């Protein structure tokens, strides 16, 4: 695993001579920078969601203010 690449080189063998030769083909291969960018964006969104989170009020919690005599 490494950086993203837009070409990939593979080795093929000539059927007649038996010699190996490199073949380059256009193929996009994902790398670790895409994984890092995805983790950074998701971490930023998590931070934003926590920064703008409204704390719950004690009077709005379920079960608050009820007693056994009211049931």
Rosetta blueprint (number, residue, H / E / L):
1 X L
2 X L
3 X L
4 X L
5 X E
6 X E
7 X E
8 X E
9 X E
10 X E
11 X E
12 X E
13 X E
14 X L
15 X L
16 X L
17 X L
18 X L
19 X L
20 X E
21 X E
22 X E
23 X E
24 X E
25 X E
26 X E
27 X E
28 X E
29 X E
30 X L
31 X L
32 X H
33 X H
34 X H
35 X H
36 X H
37 X H
38 X H
39 X H
40 X H
41 X H
42 X H
43 X H
44 X H
45 X H
46 X H
47 X H
48 X H
49 X H
50 X H
51 X H
52 X L
53 X L
54 X L
55 X L
56 X L
57 X L
58 X H
59 X H
60 X H
61 X L
62 X L
63 X L
64 X L
65 X L
66 X L
67 X L
68 X L
69 X L
70 X L
71 X L
